[in-house]
Amino acid sequence: MAELTVDCAGVNLRNPFLLASGIWGESGESLAGAWNAGAGGVITKSIGSVPRPGYPNPTIETYERWGLLNAMGLPNPGIDEYPREIEVARRAGATVIGSIFGGSAKEFAALAERMAATGVVAIELNLSCPHAEGYGTEIGGTPEEVERVVRAVTEVVSTPVIAKITPNTRDPAALALAAERGGAAAVSAINTLRAIAIDVRLRRPVLAHGLGGLSGPAIKPVGLACVWQIFEKVSIPVVGVGGVATPEDALEYIMAGARAVEVGTQVTFDGIGVFGRLREGLSRLLDELGFARVEDAVGVAHPTTSRGLG
Ligand SMILES: Cc1cc2nc3c(=O)[nH]c(=O)nc-3n(C[C@H](O)[C@H](O)[C@H](O)COP(=O)(O)O)c2cc1C
């Protein structure tokens, strides 16, 4: 059987499938559940400095064939409350990555110190939520901003930092390079694509917030293109996110240059059992294609394979 363990951002993952932030990861028990179902690691909901209720409903719309449109508004209990949930997941043995969001480099740094103190194996910076005023894309939209935030965080914590990059940009690789310069141990790409749907009978947007973020199978080619472009420019590991639903999807990301993938929307559609199916399916697929280890397949779709085979 092919070897599924991967080393990513200095973290040893038992398999490359991570629970994506914001999906199923709100309580310690749900994080532990995804771990027990076979995830290689679990990423928490993005946590801020203070509790936020999020936007009024409707906050999410399901499109069966191609994904979800959401504008949750980053609801979360805040960093004072959340460490107890991380503790529950860690006690269950889970490899936990803590996601944080802030409105400035200073706020990110303060949150990162609090998050690092919980014992998470890595911290993912949400620099990419497309629909939260003052957060996400609004402070991670340019290379200068990304570098400033990542540097402020890496100066105060030794926990590996993963910068989560937006696809709502002209040049995702420039954002990833900025994260690398700032000291990030890895980049993850992508967060949701800014999107909207209109209810023609009500003559208004479907979501209460209007603009939202699109996720699921529809965005997989976009995520793949971002990972492809980023892999060609940066030396740090890349984590692929967006529309992973099958083992083939995961292997596409890996061949484009990802060392691990995050799974979000498909957990909503299939439940956490998806992690066991993905893990077994990827192992079979790698065997069939003659790869002994996941790491042997990283980046092999690029014309110059020198980066991928190390
Ligand atoms: C309902 C919902 C909530 C999300 N919340 C967060 C969040 O708190 N932080 C974050 O970084 N990404 C968040 N995301 C984005 C996902 O982590 C992921 O980047 C995106 O959905 C693409 O992956 P997928 O197609 O597998 O869902 C959220 C996505 C959805 C659908």
Ligand as a Chemical Component Dictionary entry (heavy atoms), coordinates in Angstrom:
data_LIG
# 
_chem_comp.id                   LIG 
_chem_comp.type                 NON-POLYMER 
_chem_comp.pdbx_formal_charge   0 
_chem_comp.three_letter_code    LIG 
# 
loop_
_chem_comp_atom.comp_id 
_chem_comp_atom.atom_id 
_chem_comp_atom.alt_atom_id 
_chem_comp_atom.type_symbol 
_chem_comp_atom.charge 
_chem_comp_atom.model_Cartn_x 
_chem_comp_atom.model_Cartn_y 
_chem_comp_atom.model_Cartn_z 
_chem_comp_atom.pdbx_ordinal 
LIG C1  C1  C 0 -19.703 27.523 5.463  1  
LIG C2  C2  C 0 -18.251 27.845 5.240  2  
LIG C3  C3  C 0 -17.534 28.467 6.260  3  
LIG C4  C4  C 0 -16.179 28.748 6.086  4  
LIG N1  N1  N 0 -15.478 29.350 7.096  5  
LIG C5  C5  C 0 -14.140 29.582 6.952  6  
LIG C6  C6  C 0 -13.384 30.130 8.030  7  
LIG O1  O1  O 0 -13.871 30.390 9.132  8  
LIG N2  N2  N 0 -12.053 30.364 7.797  9  
LIG C7  C7  C 0 -11.429 30.063 6.606  10 
LIG O2  O2  O 0 -10.226 30.281 6.468  11 
LIG N3  N3  N 0 -12.141 29.510 5.583  12 
LIG C8  C8  C 0 -13.458 29.272 5.735  13 
LIG N4  N4  N 0 -14.164 28.691 4.704  14 
LIG C9  C9  C 0 -13.457 28.335 3.446  15 
LIG C10 C10 C 0 -13.015 26.858 3.448  16 
LIG O3  O3  O 0 -12.104 26.591 4.496  17 
LIG C11 C11 C 0 -12.372 26.497 2.088  18 
LIG O4  O4  O 0 -11.241 27.321 1.876  19 
LIG C12 C12 C 0 -13.330 26.674 0.912  20 
LIG O5  O5  O 0 -14.643 26.302 1.271  21 
LIG C13 C13 C 0 -12.896 25.864 -0.309 22 
LIG O6  O6  O 0 -12.813 24.486 -0.018 23 
LIG P1  P1  P 0 -14.033 23.442 -0.343 24 
LIG O7  O7  O 0 -14.410 23.654 -1.778 25 
LIG O8  O8  O 0 -13.474 22.093 -0.050 26 
LIG O9  O9  O 0 -15.163 23.820 0.579  27 
LIG C14 C14 C 0 -15.526 28.406 4.862  28 
LIG C15 C15 C 0 -16.261 27.772 3.845  29 
LIG C16 C16 C 0 -17.600 27.473 4.023  30 
LIG C17 C17 C 0 -18.347 26.790 2.905  31 
# 
loop_
_chem_comp_bond.comp_id 
_chem_comp_bond.atom_id_1 
_chem_comp_bond.atom_id_2 
_chem_comp_bond.value_order 
_chem_comp_bond.pdbx_ordinal 
LIG C1  C2  SING 1  
LIG C2  C3  SING 2  
LIG C2  C16 DOUB 3  
LIG C3  C4  DOUB 4  
LIG C4  N1  SING 5  
LIG C4  C14 SING 6  
LIG N1  C5  DOUB 7  
LIG C5  C6  SING 8  
LIG C5  C8  SING 9  
LIG C6  O1  DOUB 10 
LIG C6  N2  SING 11 
LIG N2  C7  SING 12 
LIG C7  O2  DOUB 13 
LIG C7  N3  SING 14 
LIG N3  C8  DOUB 15 
LIG C8  N4  SING 16 
LIG N4  C9  SING 17 
LIG N4  C14 SING 18 
LIG C9  C10 SING 19 
LIG C10 O3  SING 20 
LIG C10 C11 SING 21 
LIG C11 O4  SING 22 
LIG C11 C12 SING 23 
LIG C12 O5  SING 24 
LIG C12 C13 SING 25 
LIG C13 O6  SING 26 
LIG O6  P1  SING 27 
LIG P1  O7  DOUB 28 
LIG P1  O8  SING 29 
LIG P1  O9  SING 30 
LIG C14 C15 DOUB 31 
LIG C15 C16 SING 32 
LIG C16 C17 SING 33 
# 
